[in-house]
Amino acid sequence: MTVRTLALALLIAGALLPVIGWHTRSPIAFVGPALLLLGGLLLWTGKRHGR
C-alpha cells in the first residue's frame, strides 16, 4: 500500500464516518474530521515533496 492509497482510504473513511455516526448517534462521527485532516495532510505533503 502506498502513502497515496492510504491517504485516499483515510479521506473516504473520514467522509463516511460522520454520516454513519449521525445516523447511529455514535461518537464515531467525531473521528471522521480527524481522518479527513490526516488524509489531506498526507496528500499535501506527498505533492509538496515531489513524490
Buried (B, 14 or more C-beta within 10 A) or exposed (E): EEEBEBBBEBBEBBBEBBEEBEEEEEEBBEBBEEBBEBBBEBBEEBEEEEE
